[in-house]
């Protein structure tokens, strides 16, 4: 099995069996967004630990292509236990490395939708910086 085949199987597994799927009751942070080009939709909710900074629970809901949903599932595992500041500084390349396959520009937007939604949720709840790159994508990805 090639690396490419392996990563495609991982993506398919996350799509069919998403981790952290479902909305959290009374979240500390929440946001949603869409990729108008593909029709992908993602909503993310977060609960913080007692320190008020560490992501203790994260859940997502959504629908769309396998890449958008699998990438958001992978994202929930990637950020669990990290602080809001660490996630705010998380480069999209770290998530793309987890995905592990080359993506076209259109699929790239699918893959990073969840990360953009999470960054907006943390920005609203904790005032974490929203990098210019994400602020510019807010309209393009329809982040709310």
C-alpha positions as a Markdown table, in Angstrom:
| # | Residue | x | y | z |
|---|---|---|---|---|
| 1 | Unk | 0.0 | 0.0 | 0.0 |
| 2 | Unk | 1.4 | 3.4 | -0.9 |
| 3 | Unk | 1.3 | 6.4 | 1.4 |
| 4 | Unk | -1.3 | 8.0 | -0.8 |
| 5 | Unk | -3.6 | 5.0 | -0.5 |
| 6 | Unk | -3.0 | 4.9 | 3.2 |
| 7 | Unk | -4.0 | 8.5 | 3.7 |
| 8 | Unk | -7.0 | 8.1 | 1.4 |
| 9 | Unk | -8.2 | 5.2 | 3.6 |
| 10 | Unk | -7.7 | 7.3 | 6.7 |
| 11 | Unk | -9.7 | 10.2 | 5.2 |
| 12 | Unk | -12.5 | 7.7 | 4.2 |
| 13 | Unk | -12.5 | 6.3 | 7.8 |
| 14 | Unk | -12.8 | 9.8 | 9.3 |
| 15 | Unk | -15.6 | 10.6 | 6.9 |
| 16 | Unk | -17.5 | 7.4 | 7.6 |
| 17 | Unk | -16.7 | 7.4 | 11.4 |
| 18 | Unk | -16.2 | 11.0 | 12.3 |
| 19 | Unk | -14.5 | 11.7 | 15.7 |
| 20 | Unk | -16.2 | 14.2 | 18.1 |
| 21 | Unk | -19.3 | 14.4 | 15.9 |
| 22 | Unk | -22.2 | 16.1 | 17.5 |
| 23 | Unk | -23.0 | 19.5 | 19.1 |
| 24 | Unk | -22.0 | 20.2 | 22.7 |
| 25 | Unk | -24.6 | 21.4 | 25.1 |
| 26 | Unk | -23.9 | 24.9 | 26.5 |
| 27 | Unk | -20.5 | 25.4 | 24.7 |
| 28 | Unk | -18.1 | 28.1 | 25.7 |
| 29 | Unk | -17.3 | 28.8 | 22.1 |
| 30 | Unk | -19.2 | 28.1 | 18.8 |
| 31 | Unk | -19.1 | 29.2 | 15.2 |
| 32 | Unk | -20.2 | 27.9 | 11.8 |
| 33 | Unk | -19.2 | 28.3 | 8.3 |
| 34 | Unk | -19.8 | 27.2 | 4.7 |
| 35 | Unk | -17.8 | 26.7 | 1.6 |
| 36 | Unk | -20.2 | 28.2 | -1.0 |
| 37 | Unk | -18.2 | 26.6 | -3.9 |
| 38 | Unk | -18.9 | 23.0 | -2.7 |
| 39 | Unk | -21.8 | 23.4 | -0.3 |
| 40 | Unk | -19.8 | 22.2 | 2.7 |
| 41 | Unk | -21.1 | 23.2 | 6.1 |
| 42 | Unk | -19.4 | 22.9 | 9.5 |
| 43 | Unk | -20.4 | 24.1 | 12.9 |
| 44 | Unk | -17.9 | 23.6 | 15.8 |
| 45 | Unk | -18.6 | 23.9 | 19.5 |
| 46 | Unk | -15.9 | 24.0 | 22.3 |
| 47 | Unk | -15.9 | 23.6 | 26.1 |
| 48 | Unk | -12.8 | 24.7 | 28.0 |
| 49 | Unk | -11.2 | 23.0 | 31.0 |
| 50 | Unk | -11.3 | 24.7 | 34.4 |
| 51 | Unk | -8.3 | 26.8 | 33.4 |
| 52 | Unk | -10.6 | 28.5 | 30.8 |
| 53 | Unk | -8.0 | 28.1 | 28.1 |
| 54 | Unk | -7.5 | 24.4 | 27.4 |
| 55 | Unk | -9.9 | 22.7 | 25.0 |
| 56 | Unk | -11.5 | 20.0 | 27.1 |
| 57 | Unk | -14.3 | 19.0 | 24.7 |
| 58 | Unk | -14.9 | 19.7 | 21.0 |
| 59 | Unk | -17.7 | 18.7 | 18.8 |
| 60 | Unk | -18.7 | 19.4 | 15.2 |
| 61 | Unk | -21.7 | 19.0 | 13.0 |
| 62 | Unk | -21.7 | 19.3 | 9.3 |
| 63 | Unk | -22.3 | 18.0 | 5.9 |
| 64 | Unk | -20.4 | 18.1 | 2.7 |
| 65 | Unk | -17.6 | 16.4 | 0.8 |
| 66 | Unk | -15.4 | 13.7 | 2.3 |
| 67 | Unk | -12.5 | 16.1 | 2.6 |
| 68 | Unk | -14.3 | 18.8 | 4.5 |
| 69 | Unk | -15.9 | 16.4 | 7.0 |
| 70 | Unk | -12.8 | 14.1 | 7.4 |
| 71 | Unk | -10.5 | 17.1 | 7.9 |
| 72 | Unk | -12.8 | 18.5 | 10.6 |
| 73 | Unk | -12.8 | 15.2 | 12.3 |
| 74 | Unk | -9.0 | 15.0 | 12.2 |
| 75 | Unk | -8.9 | 18.6 | 13.4 |
| 76 | Unk | -10.9 | 17.7 | 16.6 |
| 77 | Unk | -8.3 | 15.1 | 17.4 |
| 78 | Unk | -5.4 | 17.5 | 16.6 |
| 79 | Unk | -6.6 | 20.3 | 19.0 |
| 80 | Unk | -7.9 | 18.2 | 21.9 |
| 81 | Unk | -6.0 | 19.3 | 25.0 |
| 82 | Unk | -4.4 | 22.4 | 23.4 |
| 83 | Unk | -5.0 | 25.9 | 24.6 |
| 84 | Unk | -7.0 | 28.5 | 22.6 |
| 85 | Unk | -3.8 | 30.4 | 22.0 |
| 86 | Unk | -2.0 | 27.4 | 20.6 |
| 87 | Unk | -4.9 | 26.7 | 18.3 |
| 88 | Unk | -5.1 | 30.3 | 17.2 |
| 89 | Unk | -1.5 | 30.0 | 16.1 |
| 90 | Unk | -2.0 | 26.7 | 14.4 |
| 91 | Unk | -0.8 | 26.8 | 10.8 |
| 92 | Unk | -3.1 | 25.2 | 8.2 |
| 93 | Unk | 0.0 | 23.3 | 7.1 |
| 94 | Unk | -0.2 | 21.2 | 10.3 |
| 95 | Unk | -3.7 | 20.1 | 9.4 |
| 96 | Unk | -2.8 | 19.5 | 5.8 |
| 97 | Unk | 0.1 | 17.3 | 7.0 |
| 98 | Unk | -2.4 | 15.2 | 8.9 |
| 99 | Unk | -4.5 | 14.9 | 5.8 |
| 100 | Unk | -1.4 | 13.7 | 3.9 |
| 101 | Unk | -2.5 | 13.9 | 0.3 |
| 102 | Unk | -2.0 | 16.7 | -2.3 |
| 103 | Unk | -5.1 | 18.9 | -2.7 |
| 104 | Unk | -6.3 | 21.1 | -5.5 |
| 105 | Unk | -7.1 | 24.7 | -4.6 |
| 106 | Unk | -10.8 | 24.0 | -4.4 |
| 107 | Unk | -10.2 | 20.9 | -2.2 |
| 108 | Unk | -7.9 | 23.0 | 0.0 |
| 109 | Unk | -10.8 | 25.3 | 0.9 |
| 110 | Unk | -12.8 | 22.1 | 1.8 |
| 111 | Unk | -10.0 | 20.9 | 4.0 |
| 112 | Unk | -9.4 | 24.1 | 6.0 |
| 113 | Unk | -13.1 | 25.0 | 6.5 |
| 114 | Unk | -13.2 | 23.5 | 10.0 |
| 115 | Unk | -10.0 | 25.1 | 11.0 |
| 116 | Unk | -11.3 | 28.5 | 10.0 |
| 117 | Unk | -14.5 | 27.9 | 11.8 |
| 118 | Unk | -12.6 | 26.9 | 15.0 |
| 119 | Unk | -10.4 | 29.9 | 14.8 |
| 120 | Unk | -13.4 | 32.2 | 14.5 |
| 121 | Unk | -15.1 | 30.5 | 17.5 |
| 122 | Unk | -12.0 | 31.0 | 19.6 |
| 123 | Unk | -11.5 | 34.5 | 18.5 |
| 124 | Unk | -15.1 | 35.4 | 19.6 |
| 125 | Unk | -14.9 | 33.5 | 22.9 |
| 126 | Unk | -11.3 | 34.3 | 24.0 |
| 127 | Unk | -10.2 | 37.2 | 21.8 |
| 128 | Unk | -7.5 | 35.1 | 20.3 |
| 129 | Unk | -5.9 | 36.8 | 17.3 |
| 130 | Unk | -7.4 | 36.0 | 14.0 |
| 131 | Unk | -4.6 | 36.0 | 11.5 |
| 132 | Unk | -5.0 | 38.2 | 8.5 |
| 133 | Unk | -5.1 | 35.1 | 6.3 |
| 134 | Unk | -8.2 | 33.9 | 8.1 |
| 135 | Unk | -9.9 | 37.3 | 8.4 |
| 136 | Unk | -9.6 | 37.5 | 4.6 |
| 137 | Unk | -11.1 | 34.1 | 4.2 |
| 138 | Unk | -14.1 | 34.9 | 6.4 |
| 139 | Unk | -16.1 | 36.2 | 3.5 |
| 140 | Unk | -14.8 | 33.6 | 1.0 |
| 141 | Unk | -15.7 | 30.7 | 3.3 |
| 142 | Unk | -18.8 | 32.4 | 4.8 |
| 143 | Unk | -17.7 | 32.0 | 8.4 |
| 144 | Unk | -20.2 | 33.1 | 11.0 |
